[in-house]
């Protein structure tokens, strides 16, 4: 069977073992990986449709309201999902999760002393349109401390999960914001090859800004092949 998808662009990916990111010392494989030839199970499915989405799934400023507005700076995050040849990828399921404006997740493990927002869940999903475009309305997340060392802080970021047209194009990554001073101190971001780090940083776009409501950011994805979006 001829391979349908191009090989991953490993030159754009962070190494499995990056000692500055302590968790990789325990998680990284200790033996060389063995590439497996793509078969029918890797080049087909899963398939998702618009009918599986709720009307507020892509609006994180509204999908968890219980008695008031969520706190924080409102932003619009939009962009396109492309293959290695620049072709748009329609009907791709995208899921996001993030901390609130104070840098706190709605998760039992997250117990650092920042407030939870009762009107913000931090999760959403959408499906790309015929041009491969997606759009989320959300709150800009805050930075937060984590256990990599005594004074370690994660820069503001949003997690993305893209299923793509097949299991071979599965992608989980993070989007950062331009000009964040914490980027230079973050081993997850800095573990990405220097010439590909800009692929993880969104672009401020005035044309995506909603007047009197939300600032606009653009972030595109390349699912596989040349200049593939780094996995984080």
Phi, psi and omega in degrees: 000130178287138179292133181276325185250142179295156176300153177295150177273087184295338180292343179264359187258148174291155178290153176296325179250115178223092190306331178297335174261097194303325184297333183291336179299324179270332188267334188295141176295145181262354179232156180301144177287150179247108179298138179249132180300136180295136177238183183302325182290336180268337185255007175231149174057174357285161182243129179235149180235165180297335183293345181272002183255146171273159186292339180250009184301327183268001180245094183285350175278353183230339191283357179226016182296132178241338182186018181174180181276145174294151183268139175131174180284123180279137180224155170250128177243120182219166180170195182231152173253124186232158170267184187293345179259011178080011180276134180294148182246101181280161174059035176265129178281124177240130176240144176231153170214150188199166171282164176279188184296337179269001180082032182235135176268152171276081183206139184298333181285334182275103183236020180286154191285068172230150186286146167279153177252113183295347182250017181219118181271322179090016179225147178197171179204158176203174177238137181293150181275191185295340178260010179077014184268146175232167179203130173235144168248128187206192177250138178294124183288155176266162173288160179209155178283151176215173193271019182294325170200184191300324183234048181269135179228134172277134174292162177303133182201161174235131177276139178236139171236122178239129180274333179067183181284350180202171177297335180289343182252015178301136182216129171236125185210184179228147176248130178251173183249144183296142174079010182287120182292343181280347182302319183292346182250005184261114184291337178291311177294313184290343176288343176286140178310138189305322184280001180239000183296329181296341178293344182261358184253127179289166179244130174291130183229109181298328182291342176265356180288137176263116185308132177063016181222302190212140173279152186251138176230146179241138182211115182259159179234140166246119191285332186196160175083213188298133179053040177301141176302129181299144175275132178226000000 
